[in-house]
Amino acid sequence: MEDVESFTYLGSIIDVQGGSGSGADIKTRIGKARATFLQLKNIWNSKHLPTSIKITIFNINVKTVCSTIRS
């Protein structure tokens, strides 16, 4: 066994205070949401996709990642 300050478990950072929801965990989750959003840049700029499709893609990808911040 080894003592550690923090570790990642199922996508959450668990720290010495005993839980997720720490500042580092929240920053990590926000970073994931930001990265997901930025990967969709080409879709947002596309003139070939209707807005309804863009909103559907946003709801599936970005909102899913962001909802983990609240849980």
N, C-alpha and C positions, 0 to 999 in steps of 0.2 A: 504494500500500500504506500501511496505517496500523498503528502499534503499538497493541495493546490489552492490557489486564490479563487479561481473560477474555472468552469468548464462548460462546454456546449452539449446540451442534451435535447434531442428532437427539435433543433432549431432555436432553442432558448439558451441564453447564457445564465447559468446558475452560479451565484457568487457566495462568498463566505457568510453573507447575511441569510442565506438559506432559500433564496427563491429567485424566480425571474421577475421582471418588472423593474430591475435596477436601471440606472442611467445607461450603462453599457448595453444592456439588452434592448432597451427602447431605441437607442441610436442604431444598433444593428438592424432592427426591424424597419426603421425608417429608411436606412440605407438600401435595404432590399427592395422596398417599395419604390424608392427613387430610381434604382437601377432598372426595375421592371418597367416603370413608366418611360424612361429614356430609351429603352430598347424598342419601344413602339413608335419612335419618332417618324420613321418612314411611313408607317400606317397613317399617322395624323396628317402628314403632308401629302398623302396620295390624293389625286384628283379622280381616281378610278373607283374608289370605294364610297358608297353612300354613308352619310352620317350615322344612320341607324346601325350599320355594321361596325363602324368605329366605336360607337357607344357599347355595343354588345361585347366587343373585344376588350374594351376598358373594364367593363363590369366583371368579366370572367378573370382577367389577369390582375389588374391593379387593385380592385376592391378586395379580392381574395387575399392578397398579400397584406393589405392594410388592415383587414379584419383581425389578423393575428396580433396586432398591436393592442387591441382592446381585450383580448382574451387572456 
